[in-house]
Every structure is written in C-alpha cells, then in structure tokens.
C-alpha cells in the first residue's frame, strides 16, 4: 500500500511561512529550513518586544515628567506622591504629554498639588 502524504496541507503551511520571510536577506527568504528558523526567532523577538515596548515607554514618560517637574521646582517622586495625596488621577502618559506639549498646564497641575 502506498504511503499517504498530505501535500496540500504541507505546501500551504510552507507557503504561509515563506510569505512571512518576504524581505529577509539571503537564504532566509527562500530556503525552507533557514527561513523557518529565522521566522520562528523573529516571532519570539516580536512577542518579547511587545512587552519591552511598554517598559521603554514608561521609562521615557518618567524621564520627561521628571525633567518638567524639576523645571517647576520639584522632583518626580514628590510630584507623583502629591498627585496621589490630592487624588488627581492622571497617568504617566498624560502627564508626559502635558509636560512636553503644554508646559503651562503642567505647571498649573504642579502648583495645584504642591
């Protein structure tokens, strides 16, 4: 009895992977085993860096808030503590945006909570 192999499904899977390898350099774009390894590694990096991106933006927001707070005569930690004591619920993303694009508004928030 001949061996039964589902070429349709395996070809479909390979085509899907090779489509993901589009734009890769050298053998990574057209050799199945090399492309498969490159894609799997790339997907691992993508998964990891979706989380790292959130950390990086939080660090950026904190640095911006700290710089603007120091221009207004306080520090980041004192400002955040004062905001929480006054029950002013502004997250770091909004505070960083205010510090960069609307410094007068940020200064008024600092004056209100200090």
Secondary structure, DSSP 8 states (H G I E B T S, - for coil): ------HHHHHHHHHHHHHHTTT--GGGGT-HHHHHHHHHHHHHHHHHHHHHHHHHHHHHHHHHHHHHHHHTTS-HHHHHHHHHHTT----HHHHHHHHHH-HHHHHHHHHHH-
